[in-house]
């Protein structure tokens, strides 16, 4: 597991890949980012392929993993580092068969301990809980409480991503609870001083919360 909580950056729901590449580069140059998830729900395959081709090198140049949401088939085809699936994106076994054994595969588990146990037992590289706070990025299936992160952290070594409305001002309880990663969208891309400042702010808040955690 990582020594500290890290930022898991998700792309905006709509983007033009060529123009967004510079924005992504600025964000990644703003501080520590563990991975970037390309989330283009409802986009045509060609648009997703074009975005992968343009944006993945920006991440790899900075040693940041590149994950494709919903589409393990396109992740495998384009050589991405992995994929993320939710309840409507097929089952773990099918996604793993598409990706192969070495790629990262994460699974959304919402507020369900049962789904988390299933995904962890199947071999998921990480599971995601949320939404923890109100979010405008999507209509959440559920609201989760930080205690589910602590339960998972104490139960297993499978990594955990917290998602949903997370920003610098509200992330401390999730870090303290034991989240390995914080998935962030608006707090970076809509930051008034730009995405680099958004990344810096989140990392600063993570560091402050990490420093305040009691030793295990």
Secondary structure, DSSP 8 states (H G I E B T S, - for coil): --SS-EEEEE--SS--HHHHHHHHHHHHTTS---EEEE--TT--HHHHHHHHHHHHHHHHTTT-EEEEES-HHHHHHHT-SEEEE-TTS--HHHHHHHH-SSSEEEEEEET-HHHHHHHHHHT-SEEEEE--S--SSS--S----THHHHHHHHH-SSEEEEESS--TTT-HHHHHHT-SEEEESHHHHT-TT-HHHHHHHHHHHHHHHHHHS---
